Amino acid sequence: MRLYLAEFWNEMYGKEEFIYSTKPNRFFKEQLDKLKPRTILLPAKEEGRNAIYVASKRCEVPAFSIREQAKKKPF
């Protein structure tokens, strides 16, 4: 099962288009705008849309993903 999920997500993220768009998740954005943190950790950042939004707010954003294809996206 685990191997199947890894293959599934690598296939999904291997496509040229972005799966969830390049805009941040609406709920995530609303909450971040209320909190205004200086640093936020984003594990499983996948294609990076939320990490890019955090960085645009001049916030430090350590982020990572285990999905090889997601890390290759040109954001």
N, C-alpha and C positions, 0 to 999 in steps of 0.2 A: 504493500500500500504506500509506504513512504517513497519508494522509488517512482511509483506512478505519479504521485503528487509533484515531485521535483520535475519530472519530465513534462507534466501538464503546464506548470507555471513557466518553465523555461521556454516551452513552445508559445505560450501566450505572450510573454515578454519579448520573445524573439521577433515578433512582428514589427514592421516599421512604425505603425501608428501606436499612439499611447492608449493603453487599455482604459484608463480612468480620466483621460484628458490631461492637460498641463495645468489646470487650475487647482488650487488647494481644495481639499474636502471642505464643504460649507460649514459643517459643525466644528471641525478643527479650527478653521479660520475664525469663526465667531468666538470660540473660547480663548484662542490665543490673543485676539484683539482685546478681550476683557482683562486678561492676566498680565500681559506685557512682561514676560520673563526675560532675563538676560541670557540664559542658557537653557536649552531644552534638548534632551536626548531622544532621537528618533530611531529606535530599532526597527528593522524590517521596512526601511524607507522605500523599497522597491524602485519605482521609476523616478522618485525624487520630487514629486510635485509639492508635497507638504514641506519638505526640507528647503526647497527653493523659496517658498513663501516665508518661512521662518528667517532665512538668511536675508531676505529683502527687508525685514523689520529690524535689521542691524542686531540680530540675536545670534549668539554662538550656537551652532547646531551640529554636534557630533551625530553622525548618522551612518547606518550600515545596512546591508542587505546580503542574504545568502544566495539570492537568485542571480546566477552568472549573467543571464541574458538581460535582466533588468539593469544591472550595473553598466551595461554597454550602451544604454540609450543616450543619444546626444541631446542633452537638455539645454 
